Amino acid sequence: MIELHDVIVTINDTVLLEKVSATLAAPTTAIIGENGSGKSTLAKVLAGLLDYTGSAKIDSIEVATGRNKLAGRVGMIIANAAAQVIMPSVAEDIALSLRHLPKDQRQTTLDAVLAEHDLTELADRPALSLSSGQLQRLALASVLATRPDVLIADEPTTMLDARYAKLVAQQLFASTDRQLVLITHDLELAARCEDIIWVHDATIAHRGPDAIQKYLEHIG
């Protein structure tokens, strides 16, 4: 469960989040809103990538002071998958996420992850030679290989064609063993979530099943 209380983020005198308070308990939550509204800032707070005031807790652990405790329990993927891929080949990038496993389990687990994400034939390919869709699948595979309790997905389908967007969406919603927080402009994808939050002007404008309709009315 995610608990936010009066979360404020200010950078260079610009307020990016203003007293955001909410409890995210649903297995899947979509966060929607216009560019610059604050939704990606919220994602980065949850991932431990931005300083904030107030309180942001995941499973009762304060993000700002509990990054070590949350390491491996919270995973994040972003639209620019190339920025997340750090190893030379596809297999090596996923293997890096499996380094915590006993050595005798790593290869079997690696093979299973490659197969699960339809990456087996690409295992030895240079990672940065992949298409944007393949890179996004690799980034997602590397994050999910750590079996996070919370997955934060910030615009995971923005740069993808319809085929790859569908594949990535299937992986995002495939498991009930983790909590998904989905930041997206794709309102059809957002509608698949059990909870929907509309962020506007650095705060929560509306929450609930009609949040998409309220957002559409706002943007005209």
Residue, then its C-alpha position, 0 to 999 in steps of 0.5 A: m500500500i502507498e500512503l501520501h500525506d502533504v507531499i510537496v516537491t519544489i525545484n528552483d522555486t517551481v512547485l511540481l507537487e503541492k500537498v498531495s495526499a492519497t492512499l493507493a491500495a488498489p492492485t492497479t492505479a492509473i494516474i492521468g493528466e496533461n504534460g507538466s501536471g505533476k504526474s511524472t513527478l509523483a512517480k519519481v517520488l515513489a521511486g525514490l528519485l526526487d526529494y520531497t517534504g511531507s510523507a510518502k510511504i510504501d508498505s509503511i516505509e518512508v521512501a526518503t529514508g528507506r531507500n535501502k529497504l525498498a531496493g528491489r521491492v519497487g521497480m520503475i520503467i520509463a518511456n525512454a527505455a534506452a536510458q534504462v538499459i545499461m549492459p551490452s547485450v539483452a541477456e546481460d542486461i536481464a542477468l544483472s537484475l538476477r545477480h541476487l540469486p544463487k549462481d546455480q539458479r541464474q541461467t534457468t531463471l534468465d532463460a525463463v525471463l527471456a521466454e516470458h518476454d519473447l526475447t529469447e531470439l534476441a538474447d545475444r543482440p547488442a541491446l542498443s541495436l533493438s527497436s524502441g518496442q524491443l527495448q521497452r520489452l527488455a527494460l520491462a523484463s529487467v525490472l520485472a525479473t527482480r519481482p518487485d512488490v510495486l511497479i511504477a510505469d511512467e508512460p510505458t507505451t508512449m513510443l510504441d506501435a500498436r503491436y508492441a504497446k499491446l505486448v507491454a500492456q499484457q505484461l503490466f497487467a499479467s500479475t496480481d502479485r504486485q501493485l501497479v502504478l501506471i502514469t499514462h496518456d493512454l486513456e484506454l489503458a488507464a481505464r483498465c485500472e481499478d483506481i484512476i487519479w487525475v493530476h492537474d496543476a501539481t495536485i489531485a484534481h479528481r479521483g474515481p471511476d469518472a476521473i477520465q470523463k472529468y479530465l476529458e471535459h477539462i481538456g475539451 
